Amino acid sequence: MSQTPQTTPGPVVTPVRVVIGLCLLAPFVAMLWVGSYAKTDPVFIGIPFFYWYQMLWVLISTALTMVAYKLWQRDQRARTATKGGAEQ
Amino acid sequence: MNDGVNGVALAVFIFFFLLVTVMGFLAARWRKAANEHTLDEWGLGGRSFGTWVTWFLLGGDLYTAYTFVAVPAAIYAAGAAGFFAVPYTILVYPLIFTFLPRLWSVSHKHGYVTTSDFVRGRFGSKGLSLAVAVTGILATMPYIALQLVGIQAVLDVMGVGGGENTNWFIKDLPLLIAFGVLAAYTYSSGLRAPALIAFVKDTLIYLVIAVAIIYIPIKLGGFDEIFASAQEAYSETNPATGAPRGALVPGEAGQWTYATLALGSALALFMYPHSITATLSSRSREVIRRNTTILPLYSLMLGLLALLGFMAIAAGVKVQNGQLAIPQLFENMFPDWFAGVAFAAIGIGALVPAAIMSIAAANLFTRNIYKDFIKPDATPKQETAVSKVVSLLVKVGALVFVLTMDKTVAINFQLLGGIWILQTFPALVGGLFTRWFHRWALIGGWAVGMIYGTVAAYGVASPTQKHFGGSAKEIPGIGEIGYIGLTAFVINVLVTVVLTFVMRAVKAPEGVDETKPQDYTADAGDPGVQVELPPATAGSAH
């Protein structure tokens, strides 16, 4: 999950980038830890936990990726501004 | 299993089929560029697609008819184990968020059409590029064949597949027609055809899933009932293995398999040439990042679709061939006309990816075999001509495959294809971030991964098959059962790292890197990045 160095000035690892990395990493931890959700209860509208939990993570990971995208956009804009160039 | 032809369903199916055929041919005029005789035009749709077109194209490309048939079929057969497709597609998007924009940028800067183009440019190695290209073509062929298997399942259930006693020509005629038409419009319109048809496909799919997920549970007495009868069915002992048929929740032993299958498949998905083709056809870097946030909608749909496997059990669908479970469920539960819509969704769902896959395989052949090794001075026009012909050959090959060999052969090869394609990851994604790996080390790692994966998969037996009985096997050194592709990938990386140190030590030539660090972050509009604006076709979707 490395956010690789840009040719723009400023430190490579910033708090914002760490948050971006965590947003992208979280789904991996949650989904690969199968033992944490391999159970039937609690049941939701008749669907065992195993199934609705993973479907819920589709939404959670979407939200996290969206946050990562927004933060990245802002990060890039800030960097371009300090460089004095115009994006797009 | 069926008596006679379901006339209403067939009529609806044919209606939609004709509709997409017309669209496929008209697509050639959609956002037409001045010079259409380049591979960028035919093979990448002019690199001009915006967020929504890319979304439909990638969705139509990755979630294929085979997915729609096979995922619920796996659930129908064994329960929880088949659900790994959901975490798999969850993991894909955060993953591609990190590397796909870099691939887009460097490809635009240097005019790369395929992943092999990039690998050759980055590592200055035609051999490595050839390895990636051949792997891509080999992995894609059976995938195309499986799309045909998807269409066949639908035709069978509609009753037009013919019985066992029918003459083979009559039996396969509908499939031949469907494929002939597909081949013709892909030839004439290139990537624009599946891009346009993907709109119809996805609209139909979403419609069918929405209806199915509400209507069928109501008819079956709710999800409680559905899972109760599924639980009962899974606990029955399978006479072939002496073990229960499946489980609602993976047991301790199955969890490694579940997780490694999800991770390995997620790593492999964007190594497939057809995924990259759809990605490179997008207009800007932003389009790709934005798509990683909206593509998961398809994952949600896939999850709901997987639940249909349980519904098939609850509805008492009994089929020998699991592939038929879902089409049969639709036939049993829906009124005829809507069953026709559902079948059309699956059928068109096969056409879109089959078209993109054949284009992707053709591009690989043209750029990385024909141009690199046979005719280095080929003009863009010649490249396009070769690509068009190869796209036909690839499809004919897939058709012959399906018609002459047992269906399980296609499935076995698809399984192998997934393992193989994952072995191109170090060269491609590694190369996007670092030039540290040595090109010859990458070839070595690739070869070891390919051989290990193939041999390991060959050695897996199942109750019905002696070889290629599954994609999971004991992981050496860990002892748990895991996805062979991922094990092979880890071995591949280890070999690559060790060999890189060796190559460094003996000062083996590094090869010329034609890319620069800033190429990986370039966006449309930056100096040197081509922006191919299509002539103003006002109102076209962006």
Interface residues (C-beta under 8 A of the other chain):
Chain A: M1 S2 Q3 T4 P5 Q6 T7 C23 L24 L25 P27 F28 M31 L32 W33 V34 G35 A38 K39 T40 V43 I45 G46 I47 P48 F50 Y51 Q54 M55 W57 V58 L59 S61 T62 L64 T65 M66 A68 Y69 W72 E87 Q88
Chain B: A80 F83 V86 P87 T89 I90 L91 Y93 P94 L95 F97 T98 R102 G222 F223 D224 E225 I226 F227 L248 V249 P250 G251 E252 Q255 W256 Y258 A259 A262 L263 R289 R290 T292 T293 P296 L297 S299 L300 G303 L304 L307 F433 P517 Q518 Y520 T521 D523 A524 G525
